[in-house]
Amino acid sequence: MTNESTTQARLIQFLREELSIPTESIAIALKQPEQDSNLLPMILWQYGLITLEQLDRIFDWLETA
């Protein structure tokens, strides 16, 4: 597994466990053509699947990941 895929797997785990984002919501974001592990949080937010507050928490988590 590459470093990027490891980070993405950890991010998905964080989204599900810490923020209680439904697996279906994450799957929708992952299917988008512009999907890139760096854009996943923004896609979730753009589609209304997370709040701005959750987006801030994700960015805080990514800074320490």
N, CA, C and O atoms as a Maestro MAE file, in Angstrom:
{
 s_m_m2io_version
 :::
 2.0.0
}

f_m_ct {
 s_m_title
 :::
 protein
 m_atom[260] {
  # First column is atom index #
  i_m_mmod_type
  r_m_x_coord
  r_m_y_coord
  r_m_z_coord
  i_m_residue_number
  s_m_chain_name
  s_m_pdb_residue_name
  s_m_pdb_atom_name
  i_m_atomic_number
  :::
  1 25 0.838 -1.175 0.000 1 A "MET " " N  " 7
  2 3 0.000 0.000 0.000 1 A "MET " " CA " 6
  3 2 0.887 1.243 0.000 1 A "MET " " C  " 6
  4 15 1.867 1.327 0.740 1 A "MET " " O  " 8
  5 25 0.520 2.203 -0.844 2 A "THR " " N  " 7
  6 3 1.310 3.422 -0.881 2 A "THR " " CA " 6
  7 2 0.968 4.296 0.316 2 A "THR " " C  " 6
  8 15 -0.028 4.074 1.004 2 A "THR " " O  " 8
  9 25 1.797 5.274 0.544 3 A "ASN " " N  " 7
  10 3 1.567 6.197 1.647 3 A "ASN " " CA " 6
  11 2 0.238 6.918 1.476 3 A "ASN " " C  " 6
  12 15 -0.491 7.126 2.446 3 A "ASN " " O  " 8
  13 25 -0.083 7.307 0.215 4 A "GLU " " N  " 7
  14 3 -1.333 8.010 -0.057 4 A "GLU " " CA " 6
  15 2 -2.540 7.120 0.240 4 A "GLU " " C  " 6
  16 15 -3.513 7.581 0.837 4 A "GLU " " O  " 8
  17 25 -2.487 5.851 -0.169 5 A "SER " " N  " 7
  18 3 -3.630 4.973 0.082 5 A "SER " " CA " 6
  19 2 -3.753 4.657 1.572 5 A "SER " " C  " 6
  20 15 -4.864 4.473 2.070 5 A "SER " " O  " 8
  21 25 -2.636 4.593 2.286 6 A "THR " " N  " 7
  22 3 -2.688 4.391 3.731 6 A "THR " " CA " 6
  23 2 -3.341 5.591 4.402 6 A "THR " " C  " 6
  24 15 -4.181 5.427 5.287 6 A "THR " " O  " 8
  25 25 -2.966 6.784 3.992 7 A "THR " " N  " 7
  26 3 -3.566 8.002 4.552 7 A "THR " " CA " 6
  27 2 -5.053 8.052 4.240 7 A "THR " " C  " 6
  28 15 -5.857 8.421 5.095 7 A "THR " " O  " 8
  29 25 -5.423 7.680 3.010 8 A "GLN " " N  " 7
  30 3 -6.835 7.700 2.656 8 A "GLN " " CA " 6
  31 2 -7.614 6.686 3.490 8 A "GLN " " C  " 6
  32 15 -8.720 6.981 3.941 8 A "GLN " " O  " 8
  33 25 -7.061 5.514 3.698 9 A "ALA " " N  " 7
  34 3 -7.731 4.496 4.522 9 A "ALA " " CA " 6
  35 2 -7.915 5.010 5.951 9 A "ALA " " C  " 6
  36 15 -8.967 4.804 6.555 9 A "ALA " " O  " 8
  37 25 -6.897 5.677 6.488 10 A "ARG " " N  " 7
  38 3 -7.000 6.234 7.841 10 A "ARG " " CA " 6
  39 2 -8.010 7.369 7.889 10 A "ARG " " C  " 6
  40 15 -8.739 7.513 8.870 10 A "ARG " " O  " 8
  41 25 -8.057 8.184 6.823 11 A "LEU " " N  " 7
  42 3 -9.026 9.271 6.743 11 A "LEU " " CA " 6
  43 2 -10.443 8.705 6.733 11 A "LEU " " C  " 6
  44 15 -11.312 9.203 7.448 11 A "LEU " " O  " 8
  45 25 -10.680 7.679 5.936 12 A "ILE " " N  " 7
  46 3 -12.010 7.065 5.869 12 A "ILE " " CA " 6
  47 2 -12.401 6.489 7.228 12 A "ILE " " C  " 6
  48 15 -13.550 6.611 7.650 12 A "ILE " " O  " 8
  49 25 -11.456 5.869 7.902 13 A "GLN " " N  " 7
  50 3 -11.723 5.342 9.243 13 A "GLN " " CA " 6
  51 2 -12.091 6.486 10.195 13 A "GLN " " C  " 6
  52 15 -13.031 6.362 10.980 13 A "GLN " " O  " 8
  53 25 -11.358 7.592 10.126 14 A "PHE " " N  " 7
  54 3 -11.656 8.771 10.952 14 A "PHE " " CA " 6
  55 2 -13.057 9.300 10.649 14 A "PHE " " C  " 6
  56 15 -13.818 9.606 11.567 14 A "PHE " " O  " 8
  57 25 -13.399 9.408 9.367 15 A "LEU " " N  " 7
  58 3 -14.711 9.916 8.974 15 A "LEU " " CA " 6
  59 2 -15.830 9.054 9.556 15 A "LEU " " C  " 6
  60 15 -16.828 9.569 10.062 15 A "LEU " " O  " 8
  61 25 -15.647 7.734 9.475 16 A "ARG " " N  " 7
  62 3 -16.681 6.815 9.942 16 A "ARG " " CA " 6
  63 2 -16.755 6.752 11.463 16 A "ARG " " C  " 6
  64 15 -17.846 6.792 12.032 16 A "ARG " " O  " 8
  65 25 -15.608 6.655 12.125 17 A "GLU " " N  " 7
  66 3 -15.590 6.441 13.575 17 A "GLU " " CA " 6
  67 2 -15.732 7.722 14.388 17 A "GLU " " C  " 6
  68 15 -16.483 7.758 15.363 17 A "GLU " " O  " 8
  69 25 -15.020 8.766 13.997 18 A "GLU " " N  " 7
  70 3 -15.025 9.994 14.801 18 A "GLU " " CA " 6
  71 2 -16.161 10.947 14.419 18 A "GLU " " C  " 6
  72 15 -16.736 11.607 15.284 18 A "GLU " " O  " 8
  73 25 -16.481 11.019 13.135 19 A "LEU " " N  " 7
  74 3 -17.499 11.968 12.680 19 A "LEU " " CA " 6
  75 2 -18.824 11.288 12.335 19 A "LEU " " C  " 6
  76 15 -19.807 11.959 12.021 19 A "LEU " " O  " 8
  77 25 -18.845 9.954 12.396 20 A "SER " " N  " 7
  78 3 -20.066 9.179 12.108 20 A "SER " " CA " 6
  79 2 -20.640 9.472 10.721 20 A "SER " " C  " 6
  80 15 -21.856 9.530 10.537 20 A "SER " " O  " 8
  81 25 -19.747 9.655 9.752 21 A "ILE " " N  " 7
  82 3 -20.178 9.851 8.363 21 A "ILE " " CA " 6
  83 2 -20.588 8.482 7.818 21 A "ILE " " C  " 6
  84 15 -19.809 7.532 7.897 21 A "ILE " " O  " 8
  85 25 -21.788 8.368 7.271 22 A "PRO " " N  " 7
  86 3 -22.225 7.067 6.749 22 A "PRO " " CA " 6
  87 2 -21.321 6.562 5.617 22 A "PRO " " C  " 6
  88 15 -20.824 7.340 4.803 22 A "PRO " " O  " 8
  89 25 -21.128 5.266 5.590 23 A "THR " " N  " 7
  90 3 -20.315 4.632 4.550 23 A "THR " " CA " 6
  91 2 -20.840 5.000 3.166 23 A "THR " " C  " 6
  92 15 -20.057 5.198 2.237 23 A "THR " " O  " 8
  93 25 -22.158 5.093 3.024 24 A "GLU " " N  " 7
  94 3 -22.763 5.429 1.735 24 A "GLU " " CA " 6
  95 2 -22.341 6.829 1.275 24 A "GLU " " C  " 6
  96 15 -22.091 7.043 0.089 24 A "GLU " " O  " 8
  97 25 -22.262 7.765 2.195 25 A "SER " " N  " 7
  98 3 -21.843 9.126 1.857 25 A "SER " " CA " 6
  99 2 -20.396 9.139 1.379 25 A "SER " " C  " 6
  100 15 -20.065 9.812 0.403 25 A "SER " " O  " 8
  101 25 -19.548 8.404 2.063 26 A "ILE " " N  " 7
  102 3 -18.136 8.314 1.667 26 A "ILE " " CA " 6
  103 2 -18.034 7.673 0.288 26 A "ILE " " C  " 6
  104 15 -17.248 8.114 -0.551 26 A "ILE " " O  " 8
  105 25 -18.832 6.629 0.056 27 A "ALA " " N  " 7
  106 3 -18.802 5.931 -1.239 27 A "ALA " " CA " 6
  107 2 -19.211 6.870 -2.371 27 A "ALA " " C  " 6
  108 15 -18.624 6.825 -3.453 27 A "ALA " " O  " 8
  109 25 -20.213 7.721 -2.135 28 A "ILE " " N  " 7
  110 3 -20.640 8.686 -3.153 28 A "ILE " " CA " 6
  111 2 -19.479 9.607 -3.515 28 A "ILE " " C  " 6
  112 15 -19.212 9.845 -4.693 28 A "ILE " " O  " 8
  113 25 -18.795 10.121 -2.505 29 A "ALA " " N  " 7
  114 3 -17.678 11.038 -2.746 29 A "ALA " " CA " 6
  115 2 -16.531 10.336 -3.467 29 A "ALA " " C  " 6
  116 15 -15.878 10.933 -4.322 29 A "ALA " " O  " 8
  117 25 -16.286 9.078 -3.127 30 A "LEU " " N  " 7
  118 3 -15.176 8.342 -3.745 30 A "LEU " " CA " 6
  119 2 -15.441 8.023 -5.212 30 A "LEU " " C  " 6
  120 15 -14.501 7.774 -5.967 30 A "LEU " " O  " 8
  121 25 -16.701 8.028 -5.625 31 A "LYS " " N  " 7
  122 3 -17.049 7.711 -7.009 31 A "LYS " " CA " 6
  123 2 -16.932 8.906 -7.947 31 A "LYS " " C  " 6
  124 15 -17.020 8.742 -9.164 31 A "LYS " " O  " 8
  125 25 -16.735 10.099 -7.408 32 A "GLN " " N  " 7
  126 3 -16.692 11.289 -8.243 32 A "GLN " " CA " 6
  127 2 -15.432 11.290 -9.100 32 A "GLN " " C  " 6
  128 15 -14.354 10.922 -8.632 32 A "GLN " " O  " 8
  129 25 -15.573 11.710 -10.371 33 A "PRO " " N  " 7
  130 3 -14.425 11.666 -11.286 33 A "PRO " " CA " 6
  131 2 -13.239 12.517 -10.830 33 A "PRO " " C  " 6
  132 15 -12.087 12.181 -11.105 33 A "PRO " " O  " 8
  133 25 -13.523 13.620 -10.131 34 A "GLU " " N  " 7
  134 3 -12.429 14.488 -9.673 34 A "GLU " " CA " 6
  135 2 -11.843 14.015 -8.355 34 A "GLU " " C  " 6
  136 15 -11.002 14.692 -7.764 34 A "GLU " " O  " 8
  137 25 -12.291 12.843 -7.892 35 A "GLN " " N  " 7
  138 3 -11.858 12.343 -6.588 35 A "GLN " " CA " 6
  139 2 -10.357 12.125 -6.544 35 A "GLN " " C  " 6
  140 15 -9.762 11.516 -7.433 35 A "GLN " " O  " 8
  141 25 -9.786 12.631 -5.508 36 A "ASP " " N  " 7
  142 3 -8.379 12.524 -5.211 36 A "ASP " " CA " 6
  143 2 -8.374 12.548 -3.683 36 A "ASP " " C  " 6
  144 15 -9.179 13.253 -3.075 36 A "ASP " " O  " 8
  145 25 -7.489 11.798 -3.066 37 A "SER " " N  " 7
  146 3 -7.547 11.724 -1.602 37 A "SER " " CA " 6
  147 2 -7.470 13.101 -0.953 37 A "SER " " C  " 6
  148 15 -8.012 13.306 0.134 37 A "SER " " O  " 8
  149 25 -6.800 14.047 -1.611 38 A "ASN " " N  " 7
  150 3 -6.713 15.389 -1.057 38 A "ASN " " CA " 6
  151 2 -8.030 16.146 -1.183 38 A "ASN " " C  " 6
  152 15 -8.290 17.078 -0.422 38 A "ASN " " O  " 8
  153 25 -8.866 15.745 -2.149 39 A "LEU " " N  " 7
  154 3 -10.126 16.448 -2.381 39 A "LEU " " CA " 6
  155 2 -11.320 15.805 -1.689 39 A "LEU " " C  " 6
  156 15 -12.400 16.396 -1.660 39 A "LEU " " O  " 8
  157 25 -11.154 14.621 -1.137 40 A "LEU " " N  " 7
  158 3 -12.272 13.904 -0.524 40 A "LEU " " CA " 6
  159 2 -13.052 14.764 0.468 40 A "LEU " " C  " 6
  160 15 -14.280 14.806 0.380 40 A "LEU " " O  " 8
  161 25 -12.402 15.449 1.405 41 A "PRO " " N  " 7
  162 3 -13.177 16.275 2.345 41 A "PRO " " CA " 6
  163 2 -13.983 17.365 1.641 41 A "PRO " " C  " 6
  164 15 -15.123 17.633 2.022 41 A "PRO " " O  " 8
  165 25 -13.403 17.996 0.618 42 A "MET " " N  " 7
  166 3 -14.103 19.055 -0.105 42 A "MET " " CA " 6
  167 2 -15.296 18.496 -0.877 42 A "MET " " C  " 6
  168 15 -16.347 19.134 -0.933 42 A "MET " " O  " 8
  169 25 -15.148 17.330 -1.463 43 A "ILE " " N  " 7
  170 3 -16.254 16.703 -2.198 43 A "ILE " " CA " 6
  171 2 -17.394 16.386 -1.236 43 A "ILE " " C  " 6
  172 15 -18.557 16.647 -1.543 43 A "ILE " " O  " 8
  173 25 -17.062 15.823 -0.070 44 A "LEU " " N  " 7
  174 3 -18.092 15.537 0.930 44 A "LEU " " CA " 6
  175 2 -18.855 16.803 1.302 44 A "LEU " " C  " 6
  176 15 -20.079 16.782 1.434 44 A "LEU " " O  " 8
  177 25 -18.127 17.905 1.470 45 A "TRP " " N  " 7
  178 3 -18.745 19.173 1.852 45 A "TRP " " CA " 6
  179 2 -19.578 19.742 0.702 45 A "TRP " " C  " 6
  180 15 -20.703 20.190 0.921 45 A "TRP " " O  " 8
  181 25 -19.038 19.729 -0.519 46 A "GLN " " N  " 7
  182 3 -19.755 20.269 -1.677 46 A "GLN " " CA " 6
  183 2 -21.082 19.539 -1.909 46 A "GLN " " C  " 6
  184 15 -22.063 20.148 -2.335 46 A "GLN " " O  " 8
  185 25 -21.104 18.249 -1.630 47 A "TYR " " N  " 7
  186 3 -22.328 17.469 -1.827 47 A "TYR " " CA " 6
  187 2 -23.255 17.531 -0.611 47 A "TYR " " C  " 6
  188 15 -24.291 16.867 -0.578 47 A "TYR " " O  " 8
  189 25 -22.878 18.326 0.379 48 A "GLY " " N  " 7
  190 3 -23.730 18.477 1.548 48 A "GLY " " CA " 6
  191 2 -23.740 17.258 2.465 48 A "GLY " " C  " 6
  192 15 -24.681 17.052 3.231 48 A "GLY " " O  " 8
  193 25 -22.678 16.450 2.378 49 A "LEU " " N  " 7
  194 3 -22.606 15.221 3.166 49 A "LEU " " CA " 6
  195 2 -21.950 15.433 4.522 49 A "LEU " " C  " 6
  196 15 -22.053 14.586 5.410 49 A "LEU " " O  " 8
  197 25 -21.273 16.573 4.678 50 A "ILE " " N  " 7
  198 3 -20.691 16.953 5.966 50 A "ILE " " CA " 6
  199 2 -20.923 18.447 6.171 50 A "ILE " " C  " 6
  200 15 -21.173 19.187 5.220 50 A "ILE " " O  " 8
  201 25 -20.837 18.872 7.416 51 A "THR " " N  " 7
  202 3 -20.996 20.290 7.735 51 A "THR " " CA " 6
  203 2 -19.649 20.993 7.640 51 A "THR " " C  " 6
  204 15 -18.601 20.351 7.557 51 A "THR " " O  " 8
  205 25 -19.694 22.309 7.654 52 A "LEU " " N  " 7
  206 3 -18.467 23.093 7.646 52 A "LEU " " CA " 6
  207 2 -17.643 22.805 8.897 52 A "LEU " " C  " 6
  208 15 -16.414 22.761 8.842 52 A "LEU " " O  " 8
  209 25 -18.321 22.610 10.017 53 A "GLU " " N  " 7
  210 3 -17.639 22.268 11.271 53 A "GLU " " CA " 6
  211 2 -16.887 20.925 11.127 53 A "GLU " " C  " 6
  212 15 -15.745 20.791 11.565 53 A "GLU " " O  " 8
  213 25 -17.554 19.942 10.507 54 A "GLN " " N  " 7
  214 3 -16.900 18.647 10.290 54 A "GLN " " CA " 6
  215 2 -15.715 18.805 9.343 54 A "GLN " " C  " 6
  216 15 -14.678 18.169 9.530 54 A "GLN " " O  " 8
  217 25 -15.868 19.655 8.326 55 A "LEU " " N  " 7
  218 3 -14.773 19.897 7.383 55 A "LEU " " CA " 6
  219 2 -13.558 20.456 8.117 55 A "LEU " " C  " 6
  220 15 -12.428 20.045 7.856 55 A "LEU " " O  " 8
  221 25 -13.791 21.394 9.035 56 A "ASP " " N  " 7
  222 3 -12.695 21.948 9.839 56 A "ASP " " CA " 6
  223 2 -12.007 20.855 10.656 56 A "ASP " " C  " 6
  224 15 -10.781 20.825 10.751 56 A "ASP " " O  " 8
  225 25 -12.796 19.965 11.240 57 A "ARG " " N  " 7
  226 3 -12.214 18.863 12.036 57 A "ARG " " CA " 6
  227 2 -11.370 17.943 11.161 57 A "ARG " " C  " 6
  228 15 -10.314 17.470 11.581 57 A "ARG " " O  " 8
  229 25 -11.844 17.694 9.944 58 A "ILE " " N  " 7
  230 3 -11.090 16.839 9.018 58 A "ILE " " CA " 6
  231 2 -9.759 17.493 8.676 58 A "ILE " " C  " 6
  232 15 -8.721 16.830 8.687 58 A "ILE " " O  " 8
  233 25 -9.781 18.799 8.371 59 A "PHE " " N  " 7
  234 3 -8.530 19.487 8.051 59 A "PHE " " CA " 6
  235 2 -7.572 19.480 9.237 59 A "PHE " " C  " 6
  236 15 -6.364 19.319 9.063 59 A "PHE " " O  " 8
  237 25 -8.111 19.652 10.439 60 A "ASP " " N  " 7
  238 3 -7.262 19.576 11.638 60 A "ASP " " CA " 6
  239 2 -6.640 18.182 11.746 60 A "ASP " " C  " 6
  240 15 -5.455 18.050 12.055 60 A "ASP " " O  " 8
  241 25 -7.430 17.157 11.494 61 A "TRP " " N  " 7
  242 3 -6.932 15.774 11.566 61 A "TRP " " CA " 6
  243 2 -5.853 15.552 10.506 61 A "TRP " " C  " 6
  244 15 -4.823 14.939 10.785 61 A "TRP " " O  " 8
  245 25 -6.090 16.051 9.290 62 A "LEU " " N  " 7
  246 3 -5.120 15.854 8.201 62 A "LEU " " CA " 6
  247 2 -3.773 16.518 8.516 62 A "LEU " " C  " 6
  248 15 -2.725 16.014 8.115 62 A "LEU " " O  " 8
  249 25 -3.802 17.636 9.226 63 A "GLU " " N  " 7
  250 3 -2.555 18.314 9.581 63 A "GLU " " CA " 6
  251 2 -1.680 17.464 10.495 63 A "GLU " " C  " 6
  252 15 -0.455 17.578 10.466 63 A "GLU " " O  " 8
  253 25 -2.299 16.619 11.299 64 A "THR " " N  " 7
  254 3 -1.538 15.798 12.234 64 A "THR " " CA " 6
  255 2 -1.326 14.365 11.744 64 A "THR " " C  " 6
  256 15 -0.597 13.588 12.360 64 A "THR " " O  " 8
  257 25 -1.977 14.027 10.622 65 A "ALA " " N  " 7
  258 3 -1.893 12.640 10.102 65 A "ALA " " CA " 6
  259 2 -0.539 12.366 9.488 65 A "ALA " " C  " 6
  260 15 -0.293 11.261 9.005 65 A "ALA " " O  " 8
  :::
 }
 m_bond[259] {
  # First column is bond index #
  i_m_from
  i_m_to
  i_m_order
  :::
  1 1 2 1
  2 2 3 1
  3 3 4 2
  4 3 5 1
  5 5 6 1
  6 6 7 1
  7 7 8 2
  8 7 9 1
  9 9 10 1
  10 10 11 1
  11 11 12 2
  12 11 13 1
  13 13 14 1
  14 14 15 1
  15 15 16 2
  16 15 17 1
  17 17 18 1
  18 18 19 1
  19 19 20 2
  20 19 21 1
  21 21 22 1
  22 22 23 1
  23 23 24 2
  24 23 25 1
  25 25 26 1
  26 26 27 1
  27 27 28 2
  28 27 29 1
  29 29 30 1
  30 30 31 1
  31 31 32 2
  32 31 33 1
  33 33 34 1
  34 34 35 1
  35 35 36 2
  36 35 37 1
  37 37 38 1
  38 38 39 1
  39 39 40 2
  40 39 41 1
  41 41 42 1
  42 42 43 1
  43 43 44 2
  44 43 45 1
  45 45 46 1
  46 46 47 1
  47 47 48 2
  48 47 49 1
  49 49 50 1
  50 50 51 1
  51 51 52 2
  52 51 53 1
  53 53 54 1
  54 54 55 1
  55 55 56 2
  56 55 57 1
  57 57 58 1
  58 58 59 1
  59 59 60 2
  60 59 61 1
  61 61 62 1
  62 62 63 1
  63 63 64 2
  64 63 65 1
  65 65 66 1
  66 66 67 1
  67 67 68 2
  68 67 69 1
  69 69 70 1
  70 70 71 1
  71 71 72 2
  72 71 73 1
  73 73 74 1
  74 74 75 1
  75 75 76 2
  76 75 77 1
  77 77 78 1
  78 78 79 1
  79 79 80 2
  80 79 81 1
  81 81 82 1
  82 82 83 1
  83 83 84 2
  84 83 85 1
  85 85 86 1
  86 86 87 1
  87 87 88 2
  88 87 89 1
  89 89 90 1
  90 90 91 1
  91 91 92 2
  92 91 93 1
  93 93 94 1
  94 94 95 1
  95 95 96 2
  96 95 97 1
  97 97 98 1
  98 98 99 1
  99 99 100 2
  100 99 101 1
  101 101 102 1
  102 102 103 1
  103 103 104 2
  104 103 105 1
  105 105 106 1
  106 106 107 1
  107 107 108 2
  108 107 109 1
  109 109 110 1
  110 110 111 1
  111 111 112 2
  112 111 113 1
  113 113 114 1
  114 114 115 1
  115 115 116 2
  116 115 117 1
  117 117 118 1
  118 118 119 1
  119 119 120 2
  120 119 121 1
  121 121 122 1
  122 122 123 1
  123 123 124 2
  124 123 125 1
  125 125 126 1
  126 126 127 1
  127 127 128 2
  128 127 129 1
  129 129 130 1
  130 130 131 1
  131 131 132 2
  132 131 133 1
  133 133 134 1
  134 134 135 1
  135 135 136 2
  136 135 137 1
  137 137 138 1
  138 138 139 1
  139 139 140 2
  140 139 141 1
  141 141 142 1
  142 142 143 1
  143 143 144 2
  144 143 145 1
  145 145 146 1
  146 146 147 1
  147 147 148 2
  148 147 149 1
  149 149 150 1
  150 150 151 1
  151 151 152 2
  152 151 153 1
  153 153 154 1
  154 154 155 1
  155 155 156 2
  156 155 157 1
  157 157 158 1
  158 158 159 1
  159 159 160 2
  160 159 161 1
  161 161 162 1
  162 162 163 1
  163 163 164 2
  164 163 165 1
  165 165 166 1
  166 166 167 1
  167 167 168 2
  168 167 169 1
  169 169 170 1
  170 170 171 1
  171 171 172 2
  172 171 173 1
  173 173 174 1
  174 174 175 1
  175 175 176 2
  176 175 177 1
  177 177 178 1
  178 178 179 1
  179 179 180 2
  180 179 181 1
  181 181 182 1
  182 182 183 1
  183 183 184 2
  184 183 185 1
  185 185 186 1
  186 186 187 1
  187 187 188 2
  188 187 189 1
  189 189 190 1
  190 190 191 1
  191 191 192 2
  192 191 193 1
  193 193 194 1
  194 194 195 1
  195 195 196 2
  196 195 197 1
  197 197 198 1
  198 198 199 1
  199 199 200 2
  200 199 201 1
  201 201 202 1
  202 202 203 1
  203 203 204 2
  204 203 205 1
  205 205 206 1
  206 206 207 1
  207 207 208 2
  208 207 209 1
  209 209 210 1
  210 210 211 1
  211 211 212 2
  212 211 213 1
  213 213 214 1
  214 214 215 1
  215 215 216 2
  216 215 217 1
  217 217 218 1
  218 218 219 1
  219 219 220 2
  220 219 221 1
  221 221 222 1
  222 222 223 1
  223 223 224 2
  224 223 225 1
  225 225 226 1
  226 226 227 1
  227 227 228 2
  228 227 229 1
  229 229 230 1
  230 230 231 1
  231 231 232 2
  232 231 233 1
  233 233 234 1
  234 234 235 1
  235 235 236 2
  236 235 237 1
  237 237 238 1
  238 238 239 1
  239 239 240 2
  240 239 241 1
  241 241 242 1
  242 242 243 1
  243 243 244 2
  244 243 245 1
  245 245 246 1
  246 246 247 1
  247 247 248 2
  248 247 249 1
  249 249 250 1
  250 250 251 1
  251 251 252 2
  252 251 253 1
  253 253 254 1
  254 254 255 1
  255 255 256 2
  256 255 257 1
  257 257 258 1
  258 258 259 1
  259 259 260 2
  :::
 }
}
